[in-house]
């Protein structure tokens, strides 16, 4: 199937999906909109291709993923330093990194309808896939968003929205070195926005013009890069297990030497089986000393490291684990989305792990009257101190269970008339739908045990 969507005369392409693949993507998109996870950017104005807005539940899911990444990759380690660098940077940063001269994709344009496409996304480079018009020869299109700083718009005022977060870490290498005097190996970490003027964004969150990255630049002695590379490879594999990605949907692709980026001596792409096919999820690269050497040359600042034991100055080499937040969210949704028939009806479930679920527990009074709502709110107030909770009293109990299943809530607590008599509640497991009767004062310990 070949599907094209238009927003404000900008084209993006979802390429050659089977009907089954397309149906699954449509169901995930529908669920995200219906339940307030993710919306099309600027939707009331017809949208803007390559932009997505996270709704209340999607924002919570994204927040949980980023917090968990920060804990695992930064605060749980003794060799990591977190930073938060500016989106706008001196344009010389991007000259040094090679982005100004080389950060481009092959572009072709239709002579008839004037639409533009990425050449490497088309099977036929002669005919337009939309109107069958003739396509121009390939041109290189720089994907950085250009802007101007200050009141004048001339060559001196040009700047760029950063196309990656790595640059902010390299230019702060010396600042952290001078402030904290870390010993090698050590790393800088950052979560932040990046922007790329994609020719053909598409496949939902997979390829967009505005996105977030979770990245590490890990500085090592040149002779120790292989050990560090394997260590971070293991960390990334463990991370994917922790957020609930299915092992059979994750693949390691060793990039061939001829296909490596100019700064890399070894790169592994962790690919994921999305509904639209197997595509890159994360990257792990050995960037050698390319970045620090280039920034030292362009800035005139010494970016070497002094090894006190060897009494030697040298430029550290870099291992870079690069993880996209939005592609992580899409992978999580892809693996968590499930359907099953229950009593003649289709039940939609997001089987999210409790550690990242937007809502961990729902509290549901059986009825709004007779003191049940008041008791349920009392339980909510107590549990909310340590858990992400939702109180819901709207509609039948069955419909409320289904709503919670769709947003991935692992457990639902029902307050009924027996609760008022014996201080017990019914707790329902999302995945098995089994229900247990437990005492109110044991809810926290019950959940702690089942969240493991």
C-alpha positions as CSV (number, residue, x, y, z in Angstrom):
1,X,0.0,0.0,0.0
2,X,1.2,3.5,-0.8
3,X,-0.2,6.2,1.3
4,X,0.4,10.0,1.2
5,X,-0.9,12.6,3.6
6,X,-1.0,16.4,3.0
7,X,-0.8,19.2,5.5
8,X,-0.3,22.8,4.3
9,X,0.9,21.7,0.9
10,X,3.7,19.7,2.5
11,X,4.0,16.0,1.5
12,X,5.0,13.1,3.6
13,X,5.0,9.5,2.6
14,X,4.2,6.3,4.3
15,X,5.7,3.8,1.9
16,X,4.4,0.4,0.7
17,X,2.8,-1.0,3.8
18,X,0.7,-4.1,3.6
19,X,-3.0,-3.8,4.5
20,X,-2.3,-5.6,7.8
21,X,0.6,-3.2,8.7
22,X,-1.5,-0.2,7.7
23,X,-4.5,-1.4,9.7
24,X,-2.3,-1.8,12.8
25,X,-0.8,1.7,12.4
26,X,-4.2,3.2,11.9
27,X,-5.5,1.5,15.1
28,X,-2.5,2.8,17.1
29,X,-3.1,6.3,15.7
30,X,-6.8,6.1,16.5
31,X,-6.1,5.0,20.0
32,X,-3.6,7.8,20.6
33,X,-6.1,10.5,19.5
34,X,-9.1,8.9,21.2
35,X,-7.5,8.5,24.6
36,X,-5.4,11.7,24.6
37,X,-1.9,10.3,24.1
38,X,-0.8,12.0,20.9
39,X,-2.4,14.5,18.5
40,X,-1.5,15.8,15.0
41,X,0.4,19.1,15.5
42,X,-1.7,22.3,14.8
43,X,-4.7,20.0,14.0
44,X,-7.4,22.6,14.0
45,X,-5.6,24.5,11.2
46,X,-5.2,21.4,9.1
47,X,-2.0,20.2,10.7
48,X,1.6,20.6,10.0
49,X,3.5,17.6,8.6
50,X,6.2,16.2,10.8
51,X,4.9,17.7,14.0
52,X,3.0,15.9,16.9
53,X,1.5,17.2,20.1
54,X,1.5,14.9,23.2
55,X,-1.8,15.0,25.1
56,X,-2.1,14.6,28.9
57,X,-1.5,10.8,28.9
58,X,1.1,10.9,26.2
59,X,3.0,13.6,28.0
60,X,3.0,11.5,31.2
61,X,4.2,8.4,29.3
62,X,7.0,10.5,27.6
63,X,7.9,12.0,31.0
64,X,8.2,8.6,32.6
65,X,10.4,7.2,29.8
66,X,12.8,10.2,30.1
67,X,12.9,10.1,33.9
68,X,13.7,6.3,33.8
69,X,16.4,6.9,31.1
70,X,18.0,9.7,33.2
71,X,18.0,7.5,36.3
72,X,19.5,4.5,34.5
73,X,22.0,6.3,32.3
74,X,23.0,9.2,34.6
75,X,22.1,9.2,38.3
76,X,22.6,5.5,38.9
77,X,26.1,5.8,37.6
78,X,29.2,7.4,39.2
79,X,30.8,8.4,35.9
80,X,28.1,10.5,34.3
81,X,27.4,14.2,34.3
82,X,24.1,15.6,33.0
83,X,23.8,18.9,31.2
84,X,21.1,20.9,29.4
85,X,22.6,22.9,26.5
86,X,21.0,25.7,24.5
87,X,19.1,24.9,21.3
88,X,20.6,27.9,19.5
89,X,24.3,27.8,19.3
90,X,27.1,29.7,17.6
91,X,26.9,28.7,13.9
92,X,30.6,27.8,14.0
93,X,29.6,24.8,16.1
94,X,27.8,23.3,13.1
95,X,30.7,24.2,10.7
96,X,33.1,22.3,12.9
97,X,30.8,19.3,13.2
98,X,30.4,19.1,9.5
99,X,26.6,19.8,9.5
100,X,26.8,23.0,7.4
101,X,28.6,21.3,4.6
102,X,27.4,17.7,4.8
103,X,24.1,17.3,6.6
104,X,21.9,16.6,3.6
105,X,19.5,14.2,2.0
106,X,19.0,13.5,-1.8
107,X,16.0,15.5,-3.1
108,X,14.0,15.1,-6.3
109,X,11.2,17.4,-7.5
110,X,8.3,16.6,-9.9
111,X,8.3,18.9,-12.9
112,X,4.5,18.6,-13.1
113,X,3.0,18.8,-9.6
114,X,6.1,20.4,-8.0
115,X,6.1,18.0,-5.0
116,X,9.4,17.0,-3.5
117,X,10.5,13.6,-2.3
118,X,13.6,12.0,-0.8
119,X,15.3,10.1,-3.6
120,X,16.3,7.2,-1.3
121,X,12.6,6.6,-0.4
122,X,11.5,6.1,-4.0
123,X,11.7,2.9,-6.1
124,X,11.4,4.8,-9.4
125,X,13.6,7.9,-9.7
126,X,12.1,8.8,-13.1
127,X,8.4,9.2,-12.4
128,X,6.5,11.0,-9.7
129,X,4.6,8.5,-7.5
130,X,1.7,11.0,-7.3
131,X,1.0,12.3,-10.8
132,X,3.4,10.3,-13.0
133,X,5.3,13.5,-13.9
134,X,9.0,13.5,-14.6
135,X,11.3,13.8,-11.6
136,X,14.4,16.1,-11.6
137,X,17.9,14.9,-11.0
138,X,19.0,14.4,-7.4
139,X,20.0,17.5,-5.4
140,X,21.5,17.6,-1.9
141,X,19.1,19.3,0.5
142,X,20.5,20.5,3.8
143,X,18.1,19.5,6.6
144,X,19.1,22.1,9.2
145,X,16.5,24.7,10.1
146,X,18.1,28.1,9.4
147,X,17.1,31.2,11.4
148,X,18.4,34.7,12.1
149,X,19.5,36.1,15.4
150,X,19.0,39.8,16.1
151,X,17.3,42.7,14.2
152,X,19.1,42.2,10.9
153,X,18.8,39.4,8.4
154,X,22.2,38.9,6.8
155,X,25.0,36.5,6.6
156,X,26.3,37.6,10.0
157,X,23.0,36.9,11.8
158,X,22.5,33.3,10.5
159,X,22.1,30.5,13.1
160,X,20.4,27.1,13.1
161,X,18.1,25.1,15.3
162,X,20.3,22.3,16.4
163,X,20.0,19.1,14.4
164,X,21.3,16.9,17.3
165,X,22.1,17.3,21.0
166,X,25.6,16.0,20.7
167,X,27.1,19.3,19.8
168,X,26.1,20.9,23.1
169,X,28.0,18.2,25.0
170,X,31.2,18.5,23.0
171,X,31.4,22.3,23.4
172,X,30.8,21.8,27.1
173,X,33.5,19.2,27.5
174,X,36.1,21.7,28.8
175,X,33.5,23.4,31.1
176,X,32.8,20.1,32.9
177,X,36.5,19.1,32.9
178,X,37.4,22.4,34.6
179,X,34.5,22.4,37.0
180,X,34.4,18.8,38.2
181,X,37.9,17.4,37.2
182,X,36.5,13.9,36.3
183,X,38.8,11.0,35.6
184,X,38.5,9.1,32.3
185,X,36.3,7.3,31.5
186,X,33.4,9.7,32.0
187,X,30.4,10.8,30.1
188,X,28.1,13.7,29.5
189,X,24.4,13.1,29.0
190,X,21.5,15.2,27.8
191,X,17.8,15.0,26.9
192,X,16.7,17.7,24.6
193,X,14.9,18.8,21.4
194,X,16.5,18.6,18.0
195,X,15.1,19.8,14.6
196,X,15.5,18.4,11.1
197,X,13.8,19.8,8.0
198,X,12.9,16.4,6.7
199,X,11.9,16.3,3.0
200,X,9.4,13.5,3.6
201,X,8.5,13.0,7.3
202,X,6.1,10.2,8.0
203,X,5.2,6.9,9.7
204,X,3.8,8.8,12.7
205,X,6.5,9.6,15.3
206,X,9.2,7.7,13.4
207,X,10.4,10.6,11.2
208,X,9.4,14.1,12.3
209,X,10.8,17.6,12.0
210,X,10.9,18.2,15.7
211,X,11.8,15.5,18.1
212,X,13.7,14.7,21.3
213,X,16.9,12.8,21.9
214,X,18.5,11.1,24.9
215,X,22.2,11.0,24.2
216,X,25.5,10.2,25.9
217,X,29.0,11.2,24.8
218,X,31.3,8.9,26.8
219,X,34.9,9.9,26.8
220,X,37.6,7.2,26.9
221,X,41.2,6.6,26.4
222,X,41.9,5.6,22.8
223,X,43.0,2.1,23.8
224,X,39.9,1.4,25.9
225,X,37.2,2.2,23.3
226,X,36.3,-1.5,22.5
227,X,35.6,-2.2,26.2
228,X,33.5,0.9,26.6
229,X,31.6,0.1,23.3
230,X,30.6,-3.3,24.6
231,X,29.7,-2.0,28.0
232,X,27.3,0.5,26.5
233,X,25.9,-2.1,24.1
234,X,24.9,-4.1,27.1
235,X,23.4,-1.1,28.8
236,X,21.2,-0.3,25.8
237,X,20.0,-4.0,25.5
238,X,19.1,-3.9,29.2
239,X,17.3,-0.6,28.7
240,X,15.1,-2.1,25.9
241,X,14.1,-5.0,28.2
242,X,13.3,-2.6,31.0
243,X,10.8,-0.5,29.0
244,X,9.1,-3.7,27.7
245,X,10.3,-4.0,24.1
246,X,9.9,-7.6,22.9
247,X,13.3,-9.3,22.3
248,X,12.1,-10.8,19.0
249,X,11.3,-7.3,17.6
250,X,14.8,-5.9,18.3
251,X,17.7,-6.5,15.9
252,X,21.4,-5.5,15.8
253,X,22.7,-4.2,12.5
254,X,26.4,-3.8,12.2
255,X,27.0,-1.0,9.8
256,X,29.4,-2.0,7.0
257,X,32.7,-0.1,6.9
258,X,31.8,1.5,3.5
259,X,28.5,2.8,4.9
260,X,29.9,4.3,8.2
261,X,29.5,8.0,8.8
262,X,32.7,9.9,8.2
263,X,33.3,10.4,11.9
264,X,32.7,6.8,12.9
265,X,35.0,3.7,13.0
266,X,32.2,1.4,14.2
267,X,28.4,1.8,14.5
268,X,25.7,-0.6,15.5
269,X,22.1,0.3,14.7
270,X,19.5,-1.2,17.0
271,X,16.6,-1.8,14.7
272,X,13.0,-2.4,15.7
273,X,10.1,-4.2,14.0
274,X,7.6,-1.4,13.7
275,X,4.1,-2.0,12.1
276,X,5.6,-0.5,8.9
277,X,8.7,-2.7,8.9
278,X,12.1,-3.0,10.4
279,X,13.7,0.4,10.9
280,X,16.4,2.1,13.1
281,X,15.5,2.6,16.7
282,X,18.8,3.5,18.4
283,X,22.4,4.0,17.4
284,X,25.7,3.2,19.1
285,X,28.7,4.8,17.5
286,X,32.5,4.9,18.1
287,X,33.2,8.5,17.0
288,X,37.0,8.4,17.7
289,X,38.4,11.8,18.5
290,X,36.8,13.5,15.5
291,X,34.5,15.9,17.4
292,X,36.9,17.2,20.0
293,X,39.7,17.7,17.4
294,X,37.4,19.6,15.1
295,X,36.0,21.8,17.8
296,X,39.5,22.5,19.1
297,X,40.6,23.5,15.6
298,X,37.6,25.8,14.9
299,X,37.5,27.4,18.4
300,X,41.2,27.6,19.0
301,X,40.6,26.2,22.5
302,X,42.6,23.2,23.8
303,X,40.2,20.3,24.3
304,X,42.7,17.7,25.4
305,X,42.7,15.7,28.6
306,X,45.7,15.6,31.0
307,X,46.3,12.1,32.4
308,X,48.1,12.7,35.7
309,X,49.3,9.1,36.0
310,X,51.0,9.2,32.6
311,X,51.8,12.9,32.7
312,X,50.4,13.1,29.2
313,X,48.0,15.3,27.2
314,X,45.8,13.6,24.6
315,X,42.4,14.0,23.0
316,X,39.8,11.5,24.4
317,X,37.9,9.2,22.0
318,X,34.1,9.0,22.2
319,X,31.4,6.3,22.4
320,X,27.9,7.6,21.7
321,X,24.7,5.8,22.7
322,X,22.0,7.8,20.9
323,X,18.3,7.1,21.7
324,X,15.3,9.0,20.2
325,X,12.5,9.7,22.7
326,X,9.8,9.7,20.1
327,X,10.9,6.5,18.4
328,X,11.1,4.9,21.8
329,X,7.4,5.9,22.5
330,X,6.4,4.6,19.1
331,X,8.2,1.3,19.7
332,X,6.6,1.0,23.2
333,X,3.1,1.6,21.7
334,X,3.7,-0.8,18.9
335,X,4.7,-3.7,21.2
336,X,2.1,-2.8,23.9
337,X,-0.9,-2.5,21.6
338,X,-3.0,-5.7,21.7
339,X,-6.5,-6.8,20.9
340,X,-8.5,-9.8,22.1
341,X,-12.0,-11.0,22.0
342,X,-13.8,-11.1,25.4
343,X,-17.4,-12.3,25.6
344,X,-18.0,-11.5,21.9
345,X,-16.5,-8.0,22.1
346,X,-13.1,-6.8,21.0
347,X,-11.0,-5.6,24.0
348,X,-8.2,-3.2,23.2
349,X,-5.3,-3.2,25.7
350,X,-2.0,-1.3,26.0
351,X,0.2,-3.7,27.9
352,X,2.5,-1.1,29.3
353,X,5.0,-1.9,32.0
354,X,3.9,-0.3,35.3
355,X,7.2,1.6,35.6
356,X,6.3,3.7,32.5
357,X,2.5,3.6,32.4
358,X,0.9,7.0,32.5
359,X,-1.6,5.8,35.1
360,X,-0.5,3.0,37.4
361,X,-3.8,2.5,39.3
362,X,-7.4,3.5,38.7
363,X,-9.8,3.9,41.6
364,X,-13.4,3.3,40.6
365,X,-16.4,3.6,42.9
366,X,-19.1,1.0,41.9
367,X,-21.7,3.8,42.3
368,X,-21.5,7.5,42.9
369,X,-24.0,7.4,45.7
370,X,-24.3,5.9,49.2
371,X,-20.8,7.1,50.3
372,X,-18.9,4.9,47.7
373,X,-17.5,7.9,45.9
374,X,-16.3,9.5,49.1
375,X,-14.6,6.3,50.2
376,X,-13.0,5.9,46.8
377,X,-11.7,9.5,46.9
378,X,-10.3,8.9,50.3
379,X,-8.3,5.9,49.0
380,X,-7.2,7.9,46.0
381,X,-5.8,10.7,48.2
382,X,-3.8,8.3,50.2
383,X,-2.4,6.2,47.3
384,X,-1.6,9.3,45.2
385,X,1.3,10.2,47.4
386,X,3.4,7.4,45.8
387,X,1.6,6.3,42.7
388,X,0.2,7.8,39.4
389,X,-3.6,7.5,39.9
390,X,-6.8,8.3,38.2
391,X,-10.2,8.5,39.8
392,X,-13.0,7.6,37.5
393,X,-16.7,7.5,38.3
394,X,-18.2,8.1,34.9
395,X,-20.2,5.3,33.2
396,X,-20.7,1.6,34.0
397,X,-17.9,-0.3,35.7
398,X,-17.4,-2.4,32.6
399,X,-16.9,0.7,30.4
400,X,-14.5,2.1,32.9
401,X,-12.4,-1.1,32.9
402,X,-12.2,-0.9,29.1
403,X,-11.1,2.8,29.2
404,X,-8.3,1.9,31.6
405,X,-7.3,-1.1,29.5
406,X,-6.9,1.2,26.5
407,X,-4.6,3.7,28.3
408,X,-2.5,0.9,29.8
409,X,-3.4,1.1,33.5
410,X,-2.0,-2.1,35.1
411,X,-4.5,-2.2,38.0
412,X,-8.0,-1.0,38.8
413,X,-9.4,-0.8,42.4
414,X,-13.1,-1.0,42.7
415,X,-14.8,0.4,45.8
416,X,-18.2,-1.3,46.5
417,X,-20.7,-1.8,49.3
418,X,-18.6,-4.5,50.9
419,X,-15.8,-1.9,51.2
420,X,-17.9,0.1,53.6
421,X,-18.6,-3.0,55.7
422,X,-15.2,-4.7,55.9
423,X,-12.6,-2.2,54.6
424,X,-11.7,-4.4,51.6
425,X,-11.6,-3.6,47.8
426,X,-11.5,-5.5,44.6
427,X,-8.3,-5.2,42.6
428,X,-8.3,-6.1,38.9
429,X,-5.2,-7.0,36.9
430,X,-5.2,-5.5,33.4
431,X,-3.5,-8.3,31.6
432,X,-5.3,-11.3,33.1
433,X,-8.5,-9.5,34.1
434,X,-8.5,-11.5,37.3
435,X,-9.9,-9.9,40.4
436,X,-8.8,-10.3,44.0
437,X,-10.3,-9.1,47.3
438,X,-7.8,-7.4,49.5
439,X,-7.8,-5.2,52.6
440,X,-7.4,-1.5,52.0
441,X,-4.3,-1.3,54.3
442,X,-2.5,-3.9,52.1
443,X,-3.0,-2.1,48.7
444,X,0.4,-0.5,48.7
445,X,2.3,-3.7,49.5
446,X,0.2,-5.6,47.0
447,X,1.1,-3.2,44.2
448,X,4.7,-3.0,45.2
449,X,5.0,-6.8,44.9
450,X,3.2,-6.9,41.5
451,X,5.1,-3.9,40.0
452,X,8.3,-5.9,40.1
